[in-house]
Amino acid sequence: MYNLVRIKEKIRVPPKEFGEKLEKTILKIVQEEYEGLIDEDLGLVVSILSADNIGRGKIVMGDGAAYFEAELEMLMFRPLMHELVRGNVSELTEFGAFVRFSPIDGLVHVSQILDDYINYDAKTPAFVGKKTKAKLLAGDEVLARIVTISLKGNIQNSKLGLTMRQPFLGKPEWERISEKKTKEKEKKPGKPGKEKKK
């Protein structure tokens, strides 16, 4: 999910920045330009941690800026399909719950919240299971699985789809509710059937 990556990059330093310390200037420039962007191969740039091994500057005809090759160390976020993630419900809407577990919130569509018919209570707001009475509220900690990934350009255009309908997903107490229902079913005696005459 999170990785440290080192890449070499050419950085344009405009003339107005020439008076500052070069490493500090380059770090500031790349942090402003790169943080929050998404690379298809590497994922989302969460943070530029350092800019070092800076080469000699080159000037291009017709451009007053200097270009420096530097090594950048970056903290990257790359979600993986079917990965389990733990996060907190940040928002509830009629169509689902947003879960914050990374720089990009994941959406658990209403159909993927519980393996039960659920109602949305807009006043609270909350989702409540009809049979299980299991509740989902803003702030709840949940375990979910990534089922769709759409990384496009930046955080605002990217989407992660999650599910909590599989066993052991959702809120920890949901599993206890499920175990209790299973035990109750096992304890109930079956209806006596009529024996067939031979």
LINBEL-V227027 format. One record per residue. N is the residue number from 1. RES is the residue in one small letter. PHI is phi in whole degrees, -180 to 180 (999 if undefined). PSI is psi in whole degrees, -180 to 180 (NA if undefined). D_FIRST is the distance of its C-alpha to the first C-alpha in whole Angstrom. Layout:
n: (N N)
res: (RES RES)
phi: (PHI PHI)
psi: (PSI PSI)
d_first: (D_FIRST D_FIRST)
This chain:
n: (1 2 3 4 5 6 7 8 9 10 11 12 13 14 15 16 17 18 19 20 21 22 23 24 25 26 27 28 29 30 31 32 33 34 35 36 37 38 39 40 41 42 43 44 45 46 47 48 49 50 51 52 53 54 55 56 57 58 59 60 61 62 63 64 65 66 67 68 69 70 71 72 73 74 75 76 77 78 79 80 81 82 83 84 85 86 87 88 89 90 91 92 93 94 95 96 97 98 99 100 101 102 103 104 105 106 107 108 109 110 111 112 113 114 115 116 117 118 119 120 121 122 123 124 125 126 127 128 129 130 131 132 133 134 135 136 137 138 139 140 141 142 143 144 145 146 147 148 149 150 151 152 153 154 155 156 157 158 159 160 161 162 163 164 165 166 167 168 169 170 171 172 173 174 175 176 177 178 179 180 181 182 183 184 185 186 187 188 189 190 191 192 193 194 195 196 197 198)
res: (m y n l v r i k e k i r v p p k e f g e k l e k t i l k i v q e e y e g l i d e d l g l v v s i l s a d n i g r g k i v m g d g a a y f e a e l e m l m f r p l m h e l v r g n v s e l t e f g a f v r f s p i d g l v h v s q i l d d y i n y d a k t p a f v g k k t k a k l l a g d e v l a r i v t i s l k g n i q n s k l g l t m r q p f l g k p e w e r i s e k k t k e k e k k p g k p g k e k k k)
phi: (999 -106 -138 -95 -129 -115 -134 -99 -146 -91 -115 -89 -111 -70 -55 -64 -97 -64 -78 -87 -66 -59 -60 -65 -64 -64 -60 -62 -62 -71 -64 -66 -83 -102 -64 95 -85 -120 -105 -59 -86 -97 108 -89 -80 -81 -158 -94 -87 -157 -133 -142 49 -80 -82 -75 -73 -125 -110 -104 -55 86 -128 -76 -80 -111 -113 -122 -86 -142 -97 -111 -104 -127 -94 -114 -118 -132 -69 -115 -60 73 -71 -85 -132 -112 -157 -116 -68 -95 -159 -119 -134 -57 -95 157 -121 -94 -117 -98 -139 -159 -62 -110 -71 -98 -107 -100 -61 -52 -74 -111 -78 -136 -90 -164 -72 -124 -112 -102 -101 -71 -70 -70 -73 -161 -108 -130 -73 -68 -86 -80 63 -67 -116 -127 -123 -61 95 -63 -87 -136 -112 -137 -120 -74 -120 -141 -133 -138 -100 -136 69 -154 -60 -62 -96 -100 -140 -126 -102 -125 -130 -130 -85 -85 -56 73 -98 92 -79 -56 -71 -62 -67 -67 -63 -64 -64 -62 -62 -64 -65 -63 -65 -67 -75 -66 -73 -74 -73 -66 -94 -79 -76 -82 -80 -95)
psi: (-59 136 149 129 140 129 157 137 147 127 130 122 112 157 -34 -17 1 -24 -18 170 131 -48 -44 -42 -47 -42 -44 -43 -48 -32 -43 -37 -37 -32 129 -10 159 130 132 -35 -39 -29 -153 132 108 -45 142 117 -36 159 114 -172 50 127 -175 144 148 144 137 135 131 0 123 -8 163 145 127 135 132 157 129 134 124 143 121 149 121 106 148 140 134 10 140 135 144 131 -175 142 119 -26 145 135 173 -33 -3 -169 135 132 127 114 -2 -176 -22 124 142 150 126 105 150 -33 -12 8 -54 155 62 158 131 151 146 122 104 -25 -41 -45 152 158 135 129 136 -49 -45 -22 15 138 148 121 161 138 -17 141 133 159 128 168 136 126 -19 142 128 95 116 105 -56 178 -42 -32 0 150 143 129 137 159 150 17 -9 159 142 5 168 -149 147 -38 -18 -35 -36 -38 -44 -43 -41 -45 -41 -44 -40 -39 -40 -33 -32 128 145 158 133 132 159 132 139 138 142 NA)
d_first: (0 4 7 10 12 16 18 22 23 27 27 30 32 35 38 38 35 37 39 35 34 32 29 28 29 27 24 25 26 22 21 23 22 19 17 16 16 14 14 14 13 11 9 10 12 12 14 17 17 20 23 25 27 29 31 35 35 37 39 39 42 43 39 40 37 35 32 30 28 25 22 19 16 14 10 8 6 5 5 7 10 12 9 10 10 12 14 17 19 20 23 25 27 29 27 24 21 19 16 14 11 9 11 12 14 14 17 19 22 25 26 22 23 25 27 30 32 31 33 32 34 34 36 33 31 29 29 31 31 35 36 33 33 30 29 26 26 24 23 22 19 18 15 14 13 11 14 15 13 15 14 17 18 17 15 19 19 16 15 13 15 15 18 19 22 21 22 21 19 20 22 23 26 26 26 29 31 30 31 34 35 35 37 40 40 41 44 45 48 48 51 54 55 58 59 61 64 65)
